[in-house]
C-alpha cells in the first residue's frame, strides 16, 4: 500500500501516489453485478475485475496505511 489521494474527473476516478504524481485514472462500472475498472491513462485499455468483497479495511502493513 502506498499513500496517495483520489479525486473525480468527470466519470473517472483518478489516483495520485506519493511516489508518482502522475494521475492514474480509471473508469469503474458494474458488469454482471461485479465492479470492473478500465485504465484510462497512457497505454490504457487493460481492465481489472472485482473478485470478492469485504467490508473491512485494506490489509496494509504499517501504522495508518490504507486507513
C-alpha positions in Angstrom: 0.0 0.0 0.0 1.2 3.5 -0.9 0.0 6.8 0.5 -2.0 8.8 -2.1 -5.1 10.8 -2.9 -8.0 10.2 -5.2 -10.4 12.6 -7.0 -13.2 12.6 -9.5 -12.5 13.7 -13.1 -15.8 13.5 -15.0 -16.9 9.9 -14.8 -13.4 8.7 -13.9 -11.7 8.2 -10.5 -8.1 9.3 -10.5 -5.3 8.4 -8.1 -2.1 10.3 -7.3 0.5 8.5 -5.2 3.4 9.9 -3.1 6.0 8.0 -5.2 4.5 9.2 -8.6 2.5 12.4 -9.0 1.2 11.3 -12.5 -2.6 10.7 -12.2 -3.7 7.1 -12.8 -7.4 7.5 -13.9 -9.9 4.6 -14.1 -13.5 4.3 -15.3 -15.4 2.0 -13.0 -18.7 0.3 -13.9 -20.9 -2.7 -12.9 -20.6 -5.8 -15.1 -22.8 -8.8 -14.2 -23.0 -7.5 -10.6 -19.3 -7.1 -10.2 -17.2 -3.9 -10.3 -14.9 -3.6 -13.3 -12.3 -0.9 -13.8 -10.8 0.2 -17.1 -7.5 2.1 -17.0 -7.8 5.3 -19.0 -4.2 6.6 -18.9 -1.5 6.4 -21.5 -1.2 2.8 -22.7 -4.6 2.1 -21.3 -7.1 -0.5 -22.4 -6.4 -3.0 -19.6 -9.1 -3.9 -17.1 -9.4 -5.2 -13.5 -12.4 -7.1 -12.2 -13.6 -7.4 -8.6 -13.0 -10.9 -7.3 -14.6 -10.6 -3.8 -16.0 -8.1 -1.4 -15.0 -7.5 2.2 -16.3 -4.7 4.4 -13.1 -4.4 6.4 -10.0 -2.2 5.9 -7.3 -3.0 3.4 -4.6 -5.3 4.9 -1.7 -2.9 4.6 1.4 -3.2 6.9 2.4 -0.1 8.9 0.7 2.4 11.0 -2.3 4.2 9.4 -1.6 2.8 5.9 -4.8 2.1 3.9 -7.0 3.7 6.6 
